[in-house]
């Protein structure tokens, strides 16, 4: 299982503003698809059913809801197994 960190904040001029921020964490299966990861993130921040433009930057997802001046970032925190 991998842990995701979701940060939701406002935008100013299209850029993340961080005047306020909401952070949520959850786990996803290691074999989760990009779609499943984005759906889980949207559920965590209350955007389920909201149309969004999503961009994958490799190890980061950027989610922008259509019609709102907000943005969310999804990053991964992999826990190393202790031996």
C-alpha atoms as a printed R data frame, in Angstrom:
   type eleno elety resid chain resno       x      y       z
1  ATOM     1    CA   UNK     A     1   0.000  0.000   0.000
2  ATOM     2    CA   UNK     A     2   1.158  3.506  -0.791
3  ATOM     3    CA   UNK     A     3   0.117  6.591   1.094
4  ATOM     4    CA   UNK     A     4  -1.128  9.653  -0.780
5  ATOM     5    CA   UNK     A     5  -1.093 13.222   0.470
6  ATOM     6    CA   UNK     A     6  -3.733 15.536  -1.007
7  ATOM     7    CA   UNK     A     7  -3.393 19.318  -0.647
8  ATOM     8    CA   UNK     A     8  -6.332 21.519  -1.668
9  ATOM     9    CA   UNK     A     9  -5.889 25.284  -1.801
10 ATOM    10    CA   UNK     A    10  -7.106 28.423  -3.544
11 ATOM    11    CA   UNK     A    11  -5.593 29.996  -6.645
12 ATOM    12    CA   UNK     A    12  -4.708 33.542  -7.620
13 ATOM    13    CA   UNK     A    13  -4.026 34.243 -11.261
14 ATOM    14    CA   UNK     A    14  -4.191 30.501 -11.928
15 ATOM    15    CA   UNK     A    15  -1.351 29.690  -9.525
16 ATOM    16    CA   UNK     A    16  -1.597 27.991  -6.127
17 ATOM    17    CA   UNK     A    17  -2.009 30.727  -3.523
18 ATOM    18    CA   UNK     A    18  -1.973 28.842  -0.176
19 ATOM    19    CA   UNK     A    19  -4.043 31.557   1.531
20 ATOM    20    CA   UNK     A    20  -5.760 28.516   3.062
21 ATOM    21    CA   UNK     A    21  -5.014 24.828   2.655
22 ATOM    22    CA   UNK     A    22  -6.705 21.517   3.433
23 ATOM    23    CA   UNK     A    23  -4.503 18.426   3.733
24 ATOM    24    CA   UNK     A    24  -5.748 14.835   3.724
25 ATOM    25    CA   UNK     A    25  -3.958 11.474   3.734
26 ATOM    26    CA   UNK     A    26  -5.105  8.033   2.654
27 ATOM    27    CA   UNK     A    27  -3.714  4.768   1.373
28 ATOM    28    CA   UNK     A    28  -4.108  3.291  -2.094
29 ATOM    29    CA   UNK     A    29  -3.104 -0.128  -3.388
30 ATOM    30    CA   UNK     A    30   0.309 -0.243  -5.060
31 ATOM    31    CA   UNK     A    31  -1.342 -1.342  -8.313
32 ATOM    32    CA   UNK     A    32  -3.983  1.447  -8.312
33 ATOM    33    CA   UNK     A    33  -4.525  3.109 -11.682
34 ATOM    34    CA   UNK     A    34  -4.158  6.857 -12.162
35 ATOM    35    CA   UNK     A    35  -7.932  7.118 -12.414
36 ATOM    36    CA   UNK     A    36  -8.432  5.301  -9.100
37 ATOM    37    CA   UNK     A    37  -5.873  7.539  -7.381
38 ATOM    38    CA   UNK     A    38  -7.556 10.713  -8.660
39 ATOM    39    CA   UNK     A    39 -11.008  9.420  -7.687
40 ATOM    40    CA   UNK     A    40  -9.786  8.654  -4.153
41 ATOM    41    CA   UNK     A    41  -8.201 12.117  -3.875
42 ATOM    42    CA   UNK     A    42 -11.350 13.868  -5.115
43 ATOM    43    CA   UNK     A    43 -13.446 11.943  -2.595
44 ATOM    44    CA   UNK     A    44 -11.139 12.972   0.258
45 ATOM    45    CA   UNK     A    45 -11.511 16.688  -0.528
46 ATOM    46    CA   UNK     A    46 -15.215 16.678  -1.414
47 ATOM    47    CA   UNK     A    47 -14.920 16.982  -5.175
48 ATOM    48    CA   UNK     A    48 -16.683 13.730  -6.120
49 ATOM    49    CA   UNK     A    49 -18.860 14.365  -9.177
50 ATOM    50    CA   UNK     A    50 -17.136 17.676  -9.920
51 ATOM    51    CA   UNK     A    51 -15.634 17.952 -13.406
52 ATOM    52    CA   UNK     A    52 -11.891 18.545 -13.183
53 ATOM    53    CA   UNK     A    53  -8.883 18.910 -15.452
54 ATOM    54    CA   UNK     A    54  -6.155 16.544 -14.269
55 ATOM    55    CA   UNK     A    55  -2.483 16.583 -15.200
56 ATOM    56    CA   UNK     A    56   0.003 13.871 -14.262
57 ATOM    57    CA   UNK     A    57   3.566 15.093 -13.700
58 ATOM    58    CA   UNK     A    58   5.028 11.643 -13.051
59 ATOM    59    CA   UNK     A    59   5.033 11.521  -9.252
60 ATOM    60    CA   UNK     A    60   2.480 14.328  -8.800
61 ATOM    61    CA   UNK     A    61  -1.118 14.830  -9.894
62 ATOM    62    CA   UNK     A    62  -2.527 18.327 -10.359
63 ATOM    63    CA   UNK     A    63  -6.325 18.529 -10.194
64 ATOM    64    CA   UNK     A    64  -8.151 21.720 -11.200
65 ATOM    65    CA   UNK     A    65 -11.943 21.825 -10.817
66 ATOM    66    CA   UNK     A    66 -13.720 23.547 -13.693
67 ATOM    67    CA   UNK     A    67 -15.290 26.833 -12.596
68 ATOM    68    CA   UNK     A    68 -13.597 27.072  -9.188
69 ATOM    69    CA   UNK     A    69 -10.502 29.060  -8.228
70 ATOM    70    CA   UNK     A    70  -9.020 26.075  -6.442
71 ATOM    71    CA   UNK     A    71  -6.375 23.434  -7.094
72 ATOM    72    CA   UNK     A    72  -5.334 20.151  -5.515
73 ATOM    73    CA   UNK     A    73  -2.023 18.328  -5.583
74 ATOM    74    CA   UNK     A    74  -1.627 14.593  -4.986
75 ATOM    75    CA   UNK     A    75   1.810 13.310  -3.960
76 ATOM    76    CA   UNK     A    76   2.971  9.906  -2.770
77 ATOM    77    CA   UNK     A    77   4.626  8.957   0.492
78 ATOM    78    CA   UNK     A    78   6.024  5.436   0.288
79 ATOM    79    CA   UNK     A    79   6.768  3.802   3.595
80 ATOM    80    CA   UNK     A    80  10.010  1.853   3.625
81 ATOM    81    CA   UNK     A    81   9.669 -1.610   5.083
82 ATOM    82    CA   UNK     A    82  11.783 -2.213   8.151
83 ATOM    83    CA   UNK     A    83  13.788 -5.431   8.194
